[in-house]
Amino acid sequence: MKFEVLGKNGFIPTEAIKQYAEKRFNKVVSFFGPEVVSEVRVVCKVYKDHHKIEVTIPTKGNVLRAEVSDPDMYAAIDKANDKLVAQIRRHKDKLKHNLEKEGIKQAYSTEFDAESLEKDILASQLVKNKKIELMPMTSAEAIAAMELSGHDFYVYLDKESSRTNVVYRRHDGDYAIIETHTF
């Protein structure tokens, strides 16, 4: 597994920070098998009054993501880890449902146990171009994947219509879908 700790805004992560981050995020990775999580990317940013940690863990069919700020770098790493574990706990039923699907069931670790999760927790210009693999899924599965990723939107291939759709969280907390059509 590739574990990457990067610095931005002039910050260069020390070996101690790299080891601490790897130790903390291995807990999240342990919920999935080694075939499912191939990389963990941690970006550390330093600002005048706080530090920011951005963690991205692509898994088979989902992307776990957390972004946390704190005056202390180590505390930010702890908060990001807690946030990821809370996401898994909050969506354990949806993840359990995905585990039952043929093909995915074999990929996840046998250590993934929803019960143990309960016990473990206490744009003016284009700046990025991202390529994604569209997964056929229902709108409910897309909402679950969006919540796991930590984003306010999620692009997916609708199972019924075979069209690209976007599900997003509205400002009032409800969800909406943008359906694409060709003319």
TIVO-2410 file (N, C-alpha, C; in nm, 3 decimals):
# residues 183
REC num residu      c1      c2      c3 atome chaine
REC   1      M   0.084  -0.118   0.000     N      A
REC   1      M   0.000   0.000   0.000    CA      A
REC   1      M   0.089   0.124   0.000     C      A
REC   2      K   0.049   0.220  -0.078     N      A
REC   2      K   0.123   0.346  -0.089    CA      A
REC   2      K   0.068   0.446   0.012     C      A
REC   3      F   0.154   0.494   0.099     N      A
REC   3      F   0.114   0.593   0.200    CA      A
REC   3      F   0.194   0.720   0.172     C      A
REC   4      E   0.122   0.827   0.139     N      A
REC   4      E   0.187   0.950   0.095    CA      A
REC   4      E   0.148   1.066   0.186     C      A
REC   5      V   0.247   1.134   0.244     N      A
REC   5      V   0.224   1.253   0.326    CA      A
REC   5      V   0.295   1.368   0.258     C      A
REC   6      L   0.218   1.466   0.212     N      A
REC   6      L   0.271   1.580   0.138    CA      A
REC   6      L   0.251   1.708   0.217     C      A
REC   7      G   0.335   1.805   0.191     N      A
REC   7      G   0.322   1.937   0.252    CA      A
REC   7      G   0.290   2.040   0.146     C      A
REC   8      K   0.216   2.142   0.183     N      A
REC   8      K   0.184   2.254   0.093    CA      A
REC   8      K   0.203   2.384   0.168     C      A
REC   9      N   0.202   2.493   0.095     N      A
REC   9      N   0.221   2.627   0.151    CA      A
REC   9      N   0.357   2.639   0.221     C      A
REC  10      G   0.459   2.576   0.165     N      A
REC  10      G   0.594   2.586   0.221    CA      A
REC  10      G   0.622   2.490   0.335     C      A
REC  11      F   0.527   2.404   0.369     N      A
REC  11      F   0.546   2.310   0.480    CA      A
REC  11      F   0.605   2.179   0.428     C      A
REC  12      I   0.708   2.132   0.495     N      A
REC  12      I   0.767   2.001   0.463    CA      A
REC  12      I   0.744   1.911   0.584     C      A
REC  13      P   0.664   1.804   0.569     N      A
REC  13      P   0.635   1.718   0.684    CA      A
REC  13      P   0.761   1.648   0.737     C      A
REC  14      T   0.774   1.647   0.868     N      A
REC  14      T   0.886   1.578   0.930    CA      A
REC  14      T   0.860   1.428   0.930     C      A
REC  15      E   0.963   1.352   0.956     N      A
REC  15      E   0.948   1.206   0.963    CA      A
REC  15      E   0.853   1.167   1.075     C      A
REC  16      A   0.856   1.243   1.187     N      A
REC  16      A   0.767   1.215   1.300    CA      A
REC  16      A   0.620   1.233   1.261     C      A
REC  17      I   0.591   1.338   1.185     N      A
REC  17      I   0.453   1.362   1.140    CA      A
REC  17      I   0.411   1.252   1.043     C      A
REC  18      K   0.499   1.211   0.954     N      A
REC  18      K   0.467   1.105   0.858    CA      A
REC  18      K   0.435   0.974   0.931     C      A
REC  19      Q   0.517   0.939   1.029     N      A
REC  19      Q   0.495   0.816   1.104    CA      A
REC  19      Q   0.366   0.824   1.185     C      A
REC  20      Y   0.340   0.940   1.247     N      A
REC  20      Y   0.219   0.956   1.327    CA      A
REC  20      Y   0.094   0.944   1.239     C      A
REC  21      A   0.097   1.009   1.122     N      A
REC  21      A  -0.018   1.002   1.031    CA      A
REC  21      A  -0.040   0.859   0.982     C      A
REC  22      E   0.067   0.790   0.947     N      A
REC  22      E   0.053   0.652   0.899    CA      A
REC  22      E  -0.006   0.562   1.008     C      A
REC  23      K   0.042   0.580   1.130     N      A
REC  23      K  -0.009   0.501   1.242    CA      A
REC  23      K  -0.158   0.526   1.265     C      A
REC  24      R  -0.198   0.653   1.262     N      A
REC  24      R  -0.338   0.689   1.288    CA      A
REC  24      R  -0.431   0.640   1.175     C      A
REC  25      F  -0.393   0.656   1.050     N      A
REC  25      F  -0.483   0.623   0.939    CA      A
REC  25      F  -0.480   0.474   0.905     C      A
REC  26      N  -0.386   0.400   0.960     N      A
REC  26      N  -0.389   0.254   0.943    CA      A
REC  26      N  -0.512   0.193   1.009     C      A
REC  27      K  -0.566   0.261   1.110     N      A
REC  27      K  -0.689   0.215   1.176    CA      A
REC  27      K  -0.806   0.214   1.076     C      A
REC  28      V  -0.816   0.320   0.996     N      A
REC  28      V  -0.922   0.329   0.896    CA      A
REC  28      V  -0.898   0.223   0.788     C      A
REC  29      V  -0.775   0.209   0.744     N      A
REC  29      V  -0.742   0.113   0.639    CA      A
REC  29      V  -0.770  -0.030   0.685     C      A
REC  30      S  -0.754  -0.056   0.816     N      A
REC  30      S  -0.775  -0.192   0.867    CA      A
REC  30      S  -0.920  -0.240   0.853     C      A
REC  31      F  -1.015  -0.148   0.834     N      A
REC  31      F  -1.154  -0.187   0.814    CA      A
REC  31      F  -1.175  -0.251   0.678     C      A
REC  32      F  -1.080  -0.230   0.587     N      A
REC  32      F  -1.089  -0.282   0.451    CA      A
REC  32      F  -0.968  -0.371   0.426     C      A
REC  33      G  -0.980  -0.457   0.329     N      A
REC  33      G  -0.868  -0.546   0.297    CA      A
REC  33      G  -0.759  -0.473   0.220     C      A
REC  34      P  -0.639  -0.529   0.214     N      A
REC  34      P  -0.529  -0.464   0.142    CA      A
REC  34      P  -0.552  -0.454  -0.009     C      A
REC  35      E  -0.640  -0.539  -0.063     N      A
REC  35      E  -0.671  -0.530  -0.206    CA      A
REC  35      E  -0.762  -0.412  -0.235     C      A
REC  36      V  -0.834  -0.363  -0.135     N      A
REC  36      V  -0.932  -0.257  -0.154    CA      A
REC  36      V  -0.867  -0.119  -0.144     C      A
REC  37      V  -0.779  -0.101  -0.048     N      A
REC  37      V  -0.712   0.029  -0.028    CA      A
REC  37      V  -0.570   0.017  -0.079     C      A
REC  38      S  -0.542   0.084  -0.190     N      A
REC  38      S  -0.408   0.078  -0.247    CA      A
REC  38      S  -0.324   0.199  -0.210     C      A
REC  39      E  -0.390   0.307  -0.167     N      A
REC  39      E  -0.314   0.426  -0.130    CA      A
REC  39      E  -0.389   0.511  -0.029     C      A
REC  40      V  -0.312   0.584   0.048     N      A
REC  40      V  -0.364   0.684   0.141    CA      A
REC  40      V  -0.284   0.811   0.114     C      A
REC  41      R  -0.355   0.920   0.090     N      A
REC  41      R  -0.289   1.047   0.060    CA      A
REC  41      R  -0.326   1.149   0.166     C      A
REC  42      V  -0.225   1.202   0.233     N      A
REC  42      V  -0.243   1.302   0.338    CA      A
REC  42      V  -0.172   1.429   0.294     C      A
REC  43      V  -0.246   1.538   0.287     N      A
REC  43      V  -0.187   1.667   0.250    CA      A
REC  43      V  -0.192   1.757   0.373     C      A
REC  44      C  -0.076   1.806   0.415     N      A
REC  44      C  -0.063   1.893   0.531    CA      A
REC  44      C  -0.038   2.035   0.481     C      A
REC  45      K  -0.121   2.128   0.526     N      A
REC  45      K  -0.106   2.268   0.487    CA      A
REC  45      K  -0.089   2.352   0.613     C      A
REC  46      V  -0.004   2.451   0.604     N      A
REC  46      V   0.021   2.540   0.718    CA      A
REC  46      V  -0.025   2.680   0.680     C      A
REC  47      Y  -0.105   2.739   0.766     N      A
REC  47      Y  -0.151   2.877   0.750    CA      A
REC  47      Y  -0.101   2.957   0.869     C      A
REC  48      K  -0.128   3.085   0.865     N      A
REC  48      K  -0.080   3.175   0.970    CA      A
REC  48      K  -0.129   3.135   1.109     C      A
REC  49      D  -0.257   3.098   1.119     N      A
REC  49      D  -0.317   3.070   1.250    CA      A
REC  49      D  -0.364   2.927   1.270     C      A
REC  50      H  -0.348   2.840   1.169     N      A
REC  50      H  -0.392   2.702   1.185    CA      A
REC  50      H  -0.324   2.609   1.084     C      A
REC  51      H  -0.340   2.481   1.107     N      A
REC  51      H  -0.292   2.377   1.016    CA      A
REC  51      H  -0.414   2.307   0.958     C      A
REC  52      K  -0.401   2.258   0.836     N      A
REC  52      K  -0.511   2.187   0.771    CA      A
REC  52      K  -0.461   2.053   0.720     C      A
REC  53      I  -0.540   1.950   0.745     N      A
REC  53      I  -0.510   1.814   0.699    CA      A
REC  53      I  -0.620   1.772   0.603     C      A
REC  54      E  -0.581   1.723   0.486     N      A
REC  54      E  -0.675   1.668   0.389    CA      A
REC  54      E  -0.634   1.522   0.364     C      A
REC  55      V  -0.727   1.430   0.390     N      A
REC  55      V  -0.698   1.287   0.374    CA      A
REC  55      V  -0.790   1.231   0.267     C      A
REC  56      T  -0.734   1.157   0.173     N      A
REC  56      T  -0.811   1.091   0.069    CA      A
REC  56      T  -0.770   0.945   0.065     C      A
REC  57      I  -0.871   0.856   0.079     N      A
REC  57      I  -0.846   0.712   0.075    CA      A
REC  57      I  -0.940   0.650  -0.028     C      A
REC  58      P  -0.891   0.627  -0.151     N      A
REC  58      P  -0.976   0.562  -0.250    CA      A
REC  58      P  -0.991   0.413  -0.216     C      A
REC  59      T  -1.114   0.365  -0.213     N      A
REC  59      T  -1.141   0.224  -0.191    CA      A
REC  59      T  -1.217   0.172  -0.312     C      A
REC  60      K  -1.237   0.044  -0.317     N      A
REC  60      K  -1.310  -0.014  -0.430    CA      A
REC  60      K  -1.455   0.034  -0.426     C      A
REC  61      G  -1.492   0.120  -0.519     N      A
REC  61      G  -1.630   0.168  -0.526    CA      A
REC  61      G  -1.659   0.293  -0.446     C      A
REC  62      N  -1.571   0.337  -0.357     N      A
REC  62      N  -1.594   0.456  -0.276    CA      A
REC  62      N  -1.464   0.532  -0.257     C      A
REC  63      V  -1.478   0.658  -0.217     N      A
REC  63      V  -1.362   0.738  -0.180    CA      A
REC  63      V  -1.392   0.798  -0.043     C      A
REC  64      L  -1.308   0.766   0.054     N      A
REC  64      L  -1.321   0.825   0.187    CA      A
REC  64      L  -1.237   0.952   0.188     C      A
REC  65      R  -1.296   1.060   0.244     N      A
REC  65      R  -1.224   1.186   0.242    CA      A
REC  65      R  -1.258   1.265   0.367     C      A
REC  66      A  -1.157   1.332   0.423     N      A
REC  66      A  -1.179   1.419   0.538    CA      A
REC  66      A  -1.086   1.539   0.526     C      A
REC  67      E  -1.137   1.654   0.571     N      A
REC  67      E  -1.061   1.778   0.570    CA      A
REC  67      E  -1.083   1.845   0.704     C      A
REC  68      V  -0.974   1.871   0.779     N      A
REC  68      V  -0.985   1.922   0.915    CA      A
REC  68      V  -0.880   2.030   0.939     C      A
REC  69      S  -0.919   2.133   1.016     N      A
REC  69      S  -0.826   2.239   1.056    CA      A
REC  69      S  -0.812   2.241   1.207     C      A
REC  70      D  -0.691   2.274   1.254     N      A
REC  70      D  -0.665   2.286   1.397    CA      A
REC  70      D  -0.535   2.363   1.415     C      A
REC  71      P  -0.520   2.432   1.528     N      A
REC  71      P  -0.393   2.502   1.552    CA      A
REC  71      P  -0.273   2.407   1.566     C      A
REC  72      D  -0.298   2.282   1.604     N      A
REC  72      D  -0.191   2.183   1.622    CA      A
REC  72      D  -0.200   2.077   1.512     C      A
REC  73      M  -0.089   2.047   1.447     N      A
REC  73      M  -0.086   1.951   1.337    CA      A
REC  73      M  -0.126   1.811   1.382     C      A
REC  74      Y  -0.076   1.768   1.498     N      A
REC  74      Y  -0.108   1.635   1.549    CA      A
REC  74      Y  -0.257   1.624   1.584     C      A
REC  75      A  -0.313   1.729   1.641     N      A
REC  75      A  -0.456   1.729   1.674    CA      A
REC  75      A  -0.539   1.724   1.546     C      A
REC  76      A  -0.494   1.793   1.441     N      A
REC  76      A  -0.565   1.789   1.313    CA      A
REC  76      A  -0.564   1.648   1.255     C      A
REC  77      I  -0.452   1.577   1.268     N      A
REC  77      I  -0.444   1.438   1.220    CA      A
REC  77      I  -0.542   1.351   1.298     C      A
REC  78      D  -0.546   1.369   1.430     N      A
REC  78      D  -0.640   1.292   1.513    CA      A
REC  78      D  -0.785   1.320   1.474     C      A
REC  79      K  -0.817   1.447   1.454     N      A
REC  79      K  -0.954   1.484   1.416    CA      A
REC  79      K  -0.992   1.426   1.280     C      A
REC  80      A  -0.899   1.428   1.184     N      A
REC  80      A  -0.927   1.371   1.052    CA      A
REC  80      A  -0.953   1.221   1.062     C      A
REC  81      N  -0.873   1.152   1.144     N      A
REC  81      N  -0.893   1.008   1.165    CA      A
REC  81      N  -1.031   0.983   1.226     C      A
REC  82      D  -1.065   1.060   1.330     N      A
REC  82      D  -1.196   1.044   1.395    CA      A
REC  82      D  -1.310   1.071   1.296     C      A
REC  83      K  -1.291   1.170   1.210     N      A
REC  83      K  -1.394   1.203   1.112    CA      A
REC  83      K  -1.415   1.088   1.013     C      A
REC  84      L  -1.305   1.027   0.968     N      A
REC  84      L  -1.318   0.914   0.875    CA      A
REC  84      L  -1.386   0.794   0.940     C      A
REC  85      V  -1.347   0.763   1.063     N      A
REC  85      V  -1.409   0.651   1.134    CA      A
REC  85      V  -1.557   0.680   1.159     C      A
REC  86      A  -1.591   0.804   1.189     N      A
REC  86      A  -1.731   0.842   1.210    CA      A
REC  86      A  -1.810   0.827   1.080     C      A
REC  87      Q  -1.749   0.862   0.966     N      A
REC  87      Q  -1.817   0.843   0.837    CA      A
REC  87      Q  -1.848   0.695   0.814     C      A
REC  88      I  -1.751   0.611   0.843     N      A
REC  88      I  -1.771   0.467   0.825    CA      A
REC  88      I  -1.881   0.419   0.919     C      A
REC  89      R  -1.878   0.463   1.044     N      A
REC  89      R  -1.979   0.422   1.141    CA      A
REC  89      R  -2.118   0.469   1.099     C      A
REC  90      R  -2.126   0.594   1.053     N      A
REC  90      R  -2.255   0.652   1.014    CA      A
REC  90      R  -2.315   0.579   0.895     C      A
REC  91      H  -2.230   0.528   0.808     N      A
REC  91      H  -2.279   0.463   0.687    CA      A
REC  91      H  -2.256   0.313   0.687     C      A
REC  92      K  -2.243   0.256   0.806     N      A
REC  92      K  -2.210   0.113   0.815    CA      A
REC  92      K  -2.317   0.026   0.750     C      A
REC  93      D  -2.444   0.062   0.761     N      A
REC  93      D  -2.549  -0.020   0.701    CA      A
REC  93      D  -2.537  -0.018   0.548     C      A
REC  94      K  -2.508   0.100   0.493     N      A
REC  94      K  -2.494   0.109   0.348    CA      A
REC  94      K  -2.370   0.035   0.303     C      A
REC  95      L  -2.262   0.042   0.381     N      A
REC  95      L  -2.141  -0.032   0.348    CA      A
REC  95      L  -2.165  -0.182   0.359     C      A
REC  96      K  -2.240  -0.222   0.462     N      A
REC  96      K  -2.272  -0.364   0.480    CA      A
REC  96      K  -2.350  -0.416   0.359     C      A
REC  97      H  -2.444  -0.334   0.310     N      A
REC  97      H  -2.522  -0.371   0.193    CA      A
REC  97      H  -2.430  -0.390   0.072     C      A
REC  98      N  -2.333  -0.299   0.056     N      A
REC  98      N  -2.238  -0.311  -0.055    CA      A
REC  98      N  -2.150  -0.434  -0.039     C      A
REC  99      L  -2.119  -0.471   0.085     N      A
REC  99      L  -2.035  -0.588   0.108    CA      A
REC  99      L  -2.102  -0.717   0.062     C      A
REC 100      E  -2.235  -0.716   0.060     N      A
REC 100      E  -2.308  -0.836   0.023    CA      A
REC 100      E  -2.310  -0.859  -0.129     C      A
REC 101      K  -2.270  -0.758  -0.207     N      A
REC 101      K  -2.270  -0.771  -0.352    CA      A
REC 101      K  -2.158  -0.865  -0.396     C      A
REC 102      E  -2.186  -0.944  -0.496     N      A
REC 102      E  -2.087  -1.039  -0.547    CA      A
REC 102      E  -1.969  -0.962  -0.606     C      A
REC 103      G  -1.851  -1.006  -0.579     N      A
REC 103      G  -1.731  -0.940  -0.628    CA      A
REC 103      G  -1.673  -0.845  -0.525     C      A
REC 104      I  -1.756  -0.762  -0.466     N      A
REC 104      I  -1.710  -0.669  -0.364    CA      A
REC 104      I  -1.693  -0.743  -0.232     C      A
REC 105      K  -1.781  -0.839  -0.209     N      A
REC 105      K  -1.778  -0.913  -0.083    CA      A
REC 105      K  -1.641  -0.977  -0.060     C      A
REC 106      Q  -1.581  -1.030  -0.165     N      A
REC 106      Q  -1.453  -1.095  -0.150    CA      A
REC 106      Q  -1.338  -0.995  -0.131     C      A
REC 107      A  -1.359  -0.871  -0.172     N      A
REC 107      A  -1.250  -0.773  -0.168    CA      A
REC 107      A  -1.231  -0.710  -0.030     C      A
REC 108      Y  -1.338  -0.700   0.046     N      A
REC 108      Y  -1.328  -0.636   0.176    CA      A
REC 108      Y  -1.271  -0.732   0.280     C      A
REC 109      S  -1.208  -0.672   0.378     N      A
REC 109      S  -1.143  -0.748   0.483    CA      A
REC 109      S  -1.245  -0.816   0.572     C      A
REC 110      T  -1.209  -0.929   0.626     N      A
REC 110      T  -1.296  -0.995   0.723    CA      A
REC 110      T  -1.297  -0.918   0.854     C      A
REC 111      E  -1.199  -0.825   0.871     N      A
REC 111      E  -1.194  -0.743   0.992    CA      A
REC 111      E  -1.303  -0.638   0.993     C      A
REC 112      F  -1.365  -0.611   0.877     N      A
REC 112      F  -1.470  -0.509   0.871    CA      A
REC 112      F  -1.593  -0.561   0.945     C      A
REC 113      D  -1.616  -0.509   1.061     N      A
REC 113      D  -1.728  -0.550   1.143    CA      A
REC 113      D  -1.798  -0.424   1.193     C      A
REC 114      A  -1.923  -0.405   1.156     N      A
REC 114      A  -1.997  -0.284   1.193    CA      A
REC 114      A  -2.007  -0.268   1.344     C      A
REC 115      E  -2.016  -0.378   1.415     N      A
REC 115      E  -2.027  -0.371   1.561    CA      A
REC 115      E  -1.899  -0.316   1.623     C      A
REC 116      S  -1.785  -0.356   1.569     N      A
REC 116      S  -1.658  -0.306   1.625    CA      A
REC 116      S  -1.641  -0.158   1.598     C      A
REC 117      L  -1.705  -0.108   1.493     N      A
REC 117      L  -1.699   0.036   1.465    CA      A
REC 117      L  -1.762   0.115   1.579     C      A
REC 118      E  -1.872   0.064   1.633     N      A
REC 118      E  -1.940   0.133   1.743    CA      A
REC 118      E  -1.848   0.143   1.865     C      A
REC 119      K  -1.768   0.044   1.884     N      A
REC 119      K  -1.680   0.040   2.000    CA      A
REC 119      K  -1.556   0.125   1.978     C      A
REC 120      D  -1.509   0.142   1.856     N      A
REC 120      D  -1.385   0.212   1.827    CA      A
REC 120      D  -1.394   0.366   1.832     C      A
REC 121      I  -1.509   0.420   1.835     N      A
REC 121      I  -1.520   0.566   1.824    CA      A
REC 121      I  -1.548   0.636   1.952     C      A
REC 122      L  -1.486   0.693   1.995     N      A
REC 122      L  -1.512   0.807   2.078    CA      A
REC 122      L  -1.502   0.915   1.962     C      A
REC 123      A  -1.445   3.004  -0.755     N      A
REC 123      A  -1.372   2.951  -0.871    CA      A
REC 123      A  -1.366   3.039  -0.996     C      A
REC 124      S  -1.266   3.115  -0.997     N      A
REC 124      S  -1.251   3.202  -1.115    CA      A
REC 124      S  -1.173   3.136  -1.227     C      A
REC 125      Q  -1.093   3.036  -1.201     N      A
REC 125      Q  -1.021   2.966  -1.304    CA      A
REC 125      Q  -1.009   2.818  -1.268     C      A
REC 126      L  -0.992   2.738  -1.369     N      A
REC 126      L  -0.979   2.595  -1.350    CA      A
REC 126      L  -0.845   2.565  -1.286     C      A
REC 127      V  -0.847   2.497  -1.171     N      A
REC 127      V  -0.723   2.467  -1.101    CA      A
REC 127      V  -0.695   2.318  -1.092     C      A
REC 128      K  -0.793   2.236  -1.129     N      A
REC 128      K  -0.773   2.092  -1.118    CA      A
REC 128      K  -0.860   2.021  -1.220     C      A
REC 129      N  -0.806   1.917  -1.279     N      A
REC 129      N  -0.881   1.833  -1.371    CA      A
REC 129      N  -0.878   1.692  -1.314     C      A
REC 130      K  -0.994   1.636  -1.285     N      A
REC 130      K  -1.000   1.507  -1.218    CA      A
REC 130      K  -1.076   1.407  -1.305     C      A
REC 131      K  -1.018   1.289  -1.322     N      A
REC 131      K  -1.083   1.182  -1.397    CA      A
REC 131      K  -1.140   1.082  -1.299     C      A
REC 132      I  -1.263   1.037  -1.323     N      A
REC 132      I  -1.326   0.940  -1.234    CA      A
REC 132      I  -1.380   0.824  -1.315     C      A
REC 133      E  -1.394   0.712  -1.250     N      A
REC 133      E  -1.455   0.595  -1.312    CA      A
REC 133      E  -1.601   0.593  -1.270     C      A
REC 134      L  -1.692   0.599  -1.368     N      A
REC 134      L  -1.834   0.599  -1.336    CA      A
REC 134      L  -1.878   0.458  -1.300     C      A
REC 135      M  -1.943   0.448  -1.184     N      A
REC 135      M  -1.991   0.320  -1.136    CA      A
REC 135      M  -2.143   0.316  -1.154     C      A
REC 136      P  -2.199   0.210  -1.213     N      A
REC 136      P  -2.345   0.199  -1.221    CA      A
REC 136      P  -2.402   0.179  -1.080     C      A
REC 137      M  -2.497   0.264  -1.041     N      A
REC 137      M  -2.555   0.254  -0.908    CA      A
REC 137      M  -2.689   0.326  -0.905     C      A
REC 138      T  -2.763   0.302  -0.798     N      A
REC 138      T  -2.890   0.371  -0.778    CA      A
REC 138      T  -2.862   0.505  -0.713     C      A
REC 139      S  -2.964   0.590  -0.707     N      A
REC 139      S  -2.945   0.721  -0.645    CA      A
REC 139      S  -2.915   0.707  -0.496     C      A
REC 140      A  -2.974   0.608  -0.429     N      A
REC 140      A  -2.947   0.586  -0.286    CA      A
REC 140      A  -2.801   0.546  -0.265     C      A
REC 141      E  -2.748   0.460  -0.353     N      A
REC 141      E  -2.608   0.421  -0.342    CA      A
REC 141      E  -2.516   0.540  -0.370     C      A
REC 142      A  -2.556   0.627  -0.464     N      A
REC 142      A  -2.477   0.746  -0.496    CA      A
REC 142      A  -2.474   0.843  -0.377     C      A
REC 143      I  -2.586   0.857  -0.308     N      A
REC 143      I  -2.591   0.944  -0.190    CA      A
REC 143      I  -2.499   0.890  -0.082     C      A
REC 144      A  -2.500   0.758  -0.063     N      A
REC 144      A  -2.412   0.696   0.037    CA      A
REC 144      A  -2.265   0.718   0.000     C      A
REC 145      A  -2.232   0.703  -0.128     N      A
REC 145      A  -2.094   0.724  -0.173    CA      A
REC 145      A  -2.054   0.870  -0.157     C      A
REC 146      M  -2.147   0.962  -0.183     N      A
REC 146      M  -2.120   1.105  -0.166    CA      A
REC 146      M  -2.090   1.136  -0.020     C      A
REC 147      E  -2.170   1.081   0.070     N      A
REC 147      E  -2.149   1.106   0.213    CA      A
REC 147      E  -2.015   1.050   0.259     C      A
REC 148      L  -1.977   0.934   0.207     N      A
REC 148      L  -1.848   0.876   0.243    CA      A
REC 148      L  -1.731   0.959   0.192     C      A
REC 149      S  -1.749   1.021   0.076     N      A
REC 149      S  -1.641   1.101   0.018    CA      A
REC 149      S  -1.624   1.235   0.087     C      A
REC 150      G  -1.728   1.282   0.156     N      A
REC 150      G  -1.719   1.411   0.223    CA      A
REC 150      G  -1.746   1.528   0.130     C      A
REC 151      H  -1.783   1.502   0.007     N      A
REC 151      H  -1.814   1.609  -0.088    CA      A
REC 151      H  -1.962   1.644  -0.084     C      A
REC 152      D  -1.997   1.755  -0.149     N      A
REC 152      D  -2.137   1.797  -0.156    CA      A
REC 152      D  -2.204   1.746  -0.283     C      A
REC 153      F  -2.132   1.674  -0.367     N      A
REC 153      F  -2.189   1.619  -0.490    CA      A
REC 153      F  -2.120   1.489  -0.525     C      A
REC 154      Y  -2.183   1.411  -0.615     N      A
REC 154      Y  -2.125   1.285  -0.658    CA      A
REC 154      Y  -2.175   1.254  -0.800     C      A
REC 155      V  -2.083   1.220  -0.889     N      A
REC 155      V  -2.117   1.185  -1.027    CA      A
REC 155      V  -2.122   1.033  -1.038     C      A
REC 156      Y  -2.229   0.982  -1.100     N      A
REC 156      Y  -2.244   0.837  -1.111    CA      A
REC 156      Y  -2.321   0.800  -1.237     C      A
REC 157      L  -2.318   0.672  -1.272     N      A
REC 157      L  -2.392   0.619  -1.385    CA      A
REC 157      L  -2.519   0.553  -1.331     C      A
REC 158      D  -2.634   0.606  -1.369     N      A
REC 158      D  -2.761   0.554  -1.317    CA      A
REC 158      D  -2.786   0.414  -1.372     C      A
REC 159      K  -2.820   0.320  -1.282     N      A
REC 159      K  -2.842   0.180  -1.321    CA      A
REC 159      K  -2.959   0.165  -1.418     C      A
REC 160      E  -3.066   0.240  -1.394     N      A
REC 160      E  -3.187   0.223  -1.476    CA      A
REC 160      E  -3.175   0.288  -1.613     C      A
REC 161      S  -3.128   0.413  -1.617     N      A
REC 161      S  -3.126   0.487  -1.743    CA      A
REC 161      S  -2.993   0.476  -1.816     C      A
REC 162      S  -2.888   0.427  -1.751     N      A
REC 162      S  -2.752   0.418  -1.807    CA      A
REC 162      S  -2.700   0.555  -1.850     C      A
REC 163      R  -2.744   0.660  -1.780     N      A
REC 163      R  -2.698   0.796  -1.809    CA      A
REC 163      R  -2.618   0.850  -1.691     C      A
REC 164      T  -2.532   0.943  -1.721     N      A
REC 164      T  -2.453   1.007  -1.617    CA      A
REC 164      T  -2.541   1.105  -1.540     C      A
REC 165      N  -2.543   1.091  -1.408     N      A
REC 165      N  -2.620   1.179  -1.321    CA      A
REC 165      N  -2.530   1.238  -1.214     C      A
REC 166      V  -2.577   1.344  -1.152     N      A
REC 166      V  -2.506   1.407  -1.041    CA      A
REC 166      V  -2.604   1.420  -0.925     C      A
REC 167      V  -2.567   1.367  -0.810     N      A
REC 167      V  -2.648   1.386  -0.689    CA      A
REC 167      V  -2.572   1.489  -0.606     C      A
REC 168      Y  -2.648   1.582  -0.543     N      A
REC 168      Y  -2.583   1.684  -0.462    CA      A
REC 168      Y  -2.667   1.719  -0.340     C      A
REC 169      R  -2.599   1.775  -0.239     N      A
REC 169      R  -2.665   1.818  -0.116    CA      A
REC 169      R  -2.698   1.965  -0.131     C      A
REC 170      R  -2.824   1.996  -0.110     N      A
REC 170      R  -2.870   2.135  -0.118    CA      A
REC 170      R  -2.835   2.208   0.011     C      A
REC 171      H  -2.845   2.340   0.007     N      A
REC 171      H  -2.813   2.421   0.125    CA      A
REC 171      H  -2.907   2.391   0.242     C      A
REC 172      D  -3.029   2.346   0.213     N      A
REC 172      D  -3.123   2.314   0.321    CA      A
REC 172      D  -3.102   2.173   0.378     C      A
REC 173      G  -3.001   2.101   0.326     N      A
REC 173      G  -2.970   1.968   0.378    CA      A
REC 173      G  -3.033   1.854   0.299     C      A
REC 174      D  -3.128   1.884   0.211     N      A
REC 174      D  -3.191   1.781   0.129    CA      A
REC 174      D  -3.099   1.744   0.012     C      A
REC 175      Y  -3.135   1.638  -0.060     N      A
REC 175      Y  -3.057   1.593  -0.174    CA      A
REC 175      Y  -3.135   1.619  -0.301     C      A
REC 176      A  -3.062   1.640  -0.410     N      A
REC 176      A  -3.123   1.659  -0.542    CA      A
REC 176      A  -3.036   1.588  -0.645     C      A
REC 177      I  -3.096   1.561  -0.760     N      A
REC 177      I  -3.025   1.490  -0.868    CA      A
REC 177      I  -3.034   1.573  -0.996     C      A
REC 178      I  -2.922   1.584  -1.065     N      A
REC 178      I  -2.919   1.642  -1.198    CA      A
REC 178      I  -2.907   1.525  -1.295     C      A
REC 179      E  -3.009   1.511  -1.382     N      A
REC 179      E  -3.009   1.404  -1.481    CA      A
REC 179      E  -2.961   1.459  -1.614     C      A
REC 180      T  -2.874   1.387  -1.682     N      A
REC 180      T  -2.825   1.433  -1.810    CA      A
REC 180      T  -2.907   1.372  -1.923     C      A
REC 181      H  -2.922   1.447  -2.029     N      A
REC 181      H  -2.991   1.400  -2.150    CA      A
REC 181      H  -2.916   1.455  -2.271     C      A
REC 182      T  -2.911   1.380  -2.378     N      A
REC 182      T  -2.847   1.427  -2.499    CA      A
REC 182      T  -2.954   1.472  -2.597     C      A
REC 183      F  -2.920   1.570  -2.677     N      A
REC 183      F  -3.016   1.622  -2.776    CA      A
REC 183      F  -2.974   1.587  -2.914     C      A
***
